C-alpha cells in the first residue's frame, strides 16, 4: 500500500530513485529461483549504499508492504523480521 504523499521526503534521497523498478519488484511471470536471487542481490546492493535505507524499511513495515525489496529486505525477510520482533516482545512480557 503506497501513500499519496511523500511524508518525510526520504524517498527523494533514495539510491534506487531512477533505477529500473523491475529490479526491486518481481516480474509478472513466474521467475526462476536463480533469476530472482540474482535480481534481489542487485537490488540489495543498491540498498546497501542507500542513505535512507532505514526509513525505507520502516515505511515498508509500517504500511505492511507485501511486495518488493524495501530497505534491503524482500517480502519473506520482512515477515521474518516482524515475526521475530513479536516473539521477542512476547518473551519479555511473558517473563
Steps between C-alpha positions, in 0.01 A plus 500: 500500500653829399405840632410788275736736681871460560480564871861579588667542163736209561390348171667784310836399649467127430783333308246305294334815372510492121609137475289234334220411741508147361819448694315556827175329402460161339373463145142413415605147401630220722866580550756220522665477841849585374362799305313626807805459721722687252243781462462530877878507552528790254217687671642437846842625388334834421321493837833435674633842397170686540500792745133444585497120531355499851225748413409283202486184711296674771255620235461149357442353845258775603292466182533118494637518146442151355726527193853586403832587654469778757781609729711211380252227594266295282146400593598184687781673689264777613243247620771316695619827653148584619445145627827508696416841647160370614661191654754711688224729625297202623807349666558823693137542604463131593810505722 
